[in-house]
């Protein structure tokens, strides 16, 4: 996939996360097909896993240096962690229908870490 596609996909996904986490709760469709406990934590994990994977693939499209990939992963993890924490603070201070939770920050960080590990696996074991 072209690097430009990862860039626009990353921007789109970042905007999606911001909307999904900051929009009024009543404007987001509810899914109650199956009662899954902590489904919002699963959503947070998934949001940040995909976020980190996309931005990792964008940043390492032509990079074969494993140390550079790890450094990039650390930078993306840090950005994702600050983004997730910032969103939680915005929920706390600027929304009426949302609440900030430490568990969301943990789910965000775990998702980011898994996304980066997936990115490392994908870029390290690609056919040449």
URVENKA-V37693 format. One record per pair of residues at least 24 apart in sequence whose C-alpha atoms are under 10 Angstrom apart, sorted by sequence separation. I is the first residue (numbers start at 1). GAP is how many residues later the second one is. If there is no record, write none. Layout:
# URVENKA-V37693
<<I GAP> <I GAP>>
This chain:
# URVENKA-V37693
<<20 24> <52 24> <81 24> <84 24> <85 24> <51 25> <52 25> <55 25> <80 25> <81 25> <83 25> <84 25> <17 26> <21 26> <51 26> <82 26> <17 27> <20 27> <52 27> <81 27> <82 27> <49 28> <52 28> <80 28> <81 28> <84 28> <48 29> <51 29> <80 29> <81 29> <17 30> <81 30> <16 31> <17 31> <49 31> <77 31> <78 31> <80 31> <81 31> <48 32> <77 32> <80 32> <81 32> <14 33> <48 33> <77 33> <79 33> <80 33> <13 34> <14 34> <17 34> <77 34> <78 34> <13 35> <16 35> <48 35> <77 35> <78 35> <14 36> <48 36> <76 36> <77 36> <13 37> <14 37> <47 37> <76 37> <77 37> <13 38> <14 38> <77 38> <12 39> <73 39> <74 39> <76 39> <77 39> <10 40> <11 40> <14 40> <44 40> <73 40> <76 40> <10 41> <13 41> <14 41> <9 42> <10 42> <13 42> <73 42> <74 42> <10 43> <11 43> <73 43> <10 44> <11 44> <72 44> <73 44> <9 45> <10 45> <8 46> <9 46> <10 46> <70 46> <73 46> <6 47> <7 47> <10 47> <69 47> <70 47> <73 47> <6 48> <7 48> <10 48> <5 49> <6 49> <9 49> <6 50> <7 50> <8 50> <69 50> <70 50> <6 51> <7 51> <69 51> <6 52> <7 52> <5 53> <6 53> <3 54> <4 54> <66 54> <69 54> <3 55> <6 55> <69 55> <1 56> <2 56> <3 56> <1 57> <3 57> <51 57> <52 57> <66 57> <3 58> <49 58> <53 58> <57 58> <66 58> <2 59> <3 59> <44 59> <45 59> <48 59> <49 59> <52 59> <53 59> <56 59> <57 59> <60 59> <64 59> <65 59> <1 60> <41 60> <44 60> <45 60> <47 60> <48 60> <49 60> <51 60> <52 60> <53 60> <55 60> <56 60> <60 60> <63 60> <64 60> <43 61> <44 61> <45 61> <46 61> <47 61> <48 61> <49 61> <50 61> <51 61> <52 61> <53 61> <54 61> <55 61> <56 61> <57 61> <58 61> <62 61> <63 61> <41 62> <42 62> <44 62> <45 62> <46 62> <48 62> <49 62> <50 62> <52 62> <53 62> <54 62> <56 62> <57 62> <61 62> <21 63> <40 63> <41 63> <44 63> <45 63> <48 63> <49 63> <52 63> <53 63> <56 63> <57 63> <60 63> <40 64> <41 64> <43 64> <44 64> <45 64> <46 64> <47 64> <48 64> <49 64> <50 64> <51 64> <52 64> <53 64> <55 64> <56 64> <18 65> <22 65> <38 65> <41 65> <42 65> <43 65> <44 65> <45 65> <46 65> <47 65> <48 65> <49 65> <50 65> <51 65> <52 65> <53 65> <54 65> <57 65> <14 66> <17 66> <18 66> <21 66> <22 66> <41 66> <42 66> <44 66> <45 66> <46 66> <48 66> <49 66> <50 66> <52 66> <53 66> <57 66> <17 67> <21 67> <24 67> <40 67> <41 67> <44 67> <45 67> <48 67> <49 67> <52 67> <53 67> <56 67> <22 68> <23 68> <43 68> <44 68> <45 68> <46 68> <47 68> <48 68> <49 68> <50 68> <14 69> <18 69> <21 69> <22 69> <42 69> <45 69> <46 69> <49 69> <50 69> <53 69> <17 70> <21 70> <25 70> <41 70> <45 70> <49 70> <24 71> <25 71> <26 71> <22 72> <23 72> <24 72> <25 72> <22 73> <24 73> <25 73> <23 74> <24 74> <22 75> <23 75> <22 76> <21 77> <22 77>>
